[in-house]
Amino acid sequence: MSAIHIHRHHQLGLPQARNIARQWATKAERKFDLRCHYISGDAQDTVRFERSGIQGTLQVRADQFELSAQLGFLFSAFAPSIEAQIAAQIDSLLHAHSTQPA
């Protein structure tokens, strides 16, 4: 089994971070055929995602995102590519929201 870990700091606050996480979940469902389940909390939300061979979480906080995923044997060979694609999606969403006027 192979693991992916992506950690990004931001200064957007929890409401905007939630918006980004929901956008990421929608894109991940389409692009990677993941099943995503969004769990709201007071100070942190969690997006649980899975499909055959992949399972993980995206922790959503007011000042950071932390994605952890476990890849099964068949996906482990593609771990660097999968990690790069997920990181690029998160970075793109963060950049788009950080450059929008408040």
Secondary structure, DSSP 8 states (H G I E B T S, - for coil): -EEEEEEEE--SHHHHHHHHHHHHHHHHHHHH--EEEEE--SSEEEEEEEETTEEEEEEEESSEEEEEEEE-HHHHTTHHHHHHHHHHHHHHHHHHHHSS--
